[in-house]
Amino acid sequence: MKIRNKLTGLFTGIITAILIFFAGTVYISYADFREDEYFDRLQQQALTKVKLLLNGRVAPSALKLIYQNSPNALFQEEVAVYDDRSTLLYHDDIGVDFVKETPLLLARIRQHGTVRFTQQDRQVVGFAYRYHAQTYLVTAAAYDEHGLRKLTNLRYTLFGTFIISILIVVLAGRFFARQALKPMGEVVHQVDDITATSLHRRVPEGNGHDEIAELAVTFNRMLDRLEQSFDAQKQFVSNVAHETRTPLSAIIAELDLSDRKPRSADQYQQTIRQALADAHRLARLTDGLLDLAKASYDPSAITFRSLRLDELLLDARQQARRMNAAHKVEIIFAPDTATDEPILVHGNEYLLRVAFINLMENGCKFSDNQQSVVMITRQLTTCQLKFSDEGVGIPSEDLPHLFTPFYRGANHKRADGYGIGLSLSQRIILLHQGTIAIDPQAKAGATFLVELPHL
């Protein structure tokens, strides 16, 4: 069942229950009011006759004549009067005697003073009347034609109004359900048009406040993550295809030349060393591309935990020196940071180590002394890492492209590389809610400032 029909049914059911409760309350309240009012009026009419009979000493025959000549004699009060010995003193129409005053009924009137009940659509009231130290028992019965006709008319009116109201509610419910779900239908239509080749499209977010807008915002965020993932995959495939072509072509060319004609052992060894060097460069390139792809993942897909920053830097330095024994990395704690309390960060150990290694290697490669200095400073909510070197520095024209993947600056001839390290480090730092920038106040070489939130 569609949501529109469910909403219409639910809306109609709720309004139907409310209308039934309202109509039932009105009908029952009016029926009780009519009954009580008619009992009071019936007792008052009977009391008037008793007073005429006893106080006014009107002859019973005259009272009967008045009763018989009444224009609505069929439905008027039928009154009977008994003395305290249960002897009948007066009856409007003894031939009808609708009430049938039994000794049990008269005893109930003596005991309770007033008795009220309904018998065959007629209301009956019995009460005791005290006159000249003597108690008289009076009964009166009548059919409330006017009141019951109004009650019947009210019942028909309520029922007809209820049916018409339900029809109106069903139509109104369908209209409001259609209007309420109209934005949802538009979202569904627009979502259906989004494919893998059009992930850049977004669903309109409307007013940005209601539930439909929240759904659109959530869906757009999901599209952002999907587009980012697709772009990372496409970029990775494109980068692999582009960057591995050169070293693979060099390896193939060297081996092909060696295979064409016999060579000396030294020449074969030189070819093997050259191919091995190209293979190592290809391996480093592949590792860099894989790390770059990992750094582009959704943060929810990466495991984060509490890490000691000093241990991470020491591991990164050890691995950097293992990759190149000539590289020297010095780690220094600022004076106000050198305490026994460790600096903890929330992050992924592997990715942060990769970012630190890249920054350390970058400083060592472009320095004549092949040395990089890392300064650690604890701040109020963050910790600052300053990666400095005494190299040739970075030309001003290269600064806007510093973190662009595969961009090689004017100093690229001084060291091997593929332009991946800095862009990879930036993605990793941003992934950890941190910042990375070049220090414009560095007097010599290059200094990168990294800030990470600490625990």
Buried (B, 14 or more C-beta within 10 A) or exposed (E): EEEBEEBBBEBBEEBBEEBEEEBEEEBEEBBEEBBEEBBEBBBEBBBEBBEBBBEEEBEEEEBBEBBEEEEEEEBBBBBBBBEEEEEEBBBBBEEEBBBEBEEEBBEBBBEEEEBBBEEEEBBBBBBBBEEEEEBBBBBBBBBBEEBBEEBEEBBEEBEEEBEEBBEEBBEBBBEBBEEBBEBBEBBEEBEEEBEEEEBEEBBEBBEEEEEBBEBBBEBBEEBEBBBBBEEBEEBBEEBBEEBBEBBEEBBEEBEEEBEEEEBEEEEEEBBEEBBEBBBEBBEBBBEBBEBBBBBBBEEEEBEBEEBEBBEBBBBBBEBBBEEEEEBBBEBBBBEEBEEEEEBBBBBBBEBBBBBBBBBBBBBBBBBEEBBBBBBBBBEEEBBBBBBBBBBBBBEEEBEEBBBEBBBEBEBBEBEEBBBBBBBBBBBBBBBBBBBBBBEEEBEEBBBBBBBBBBE
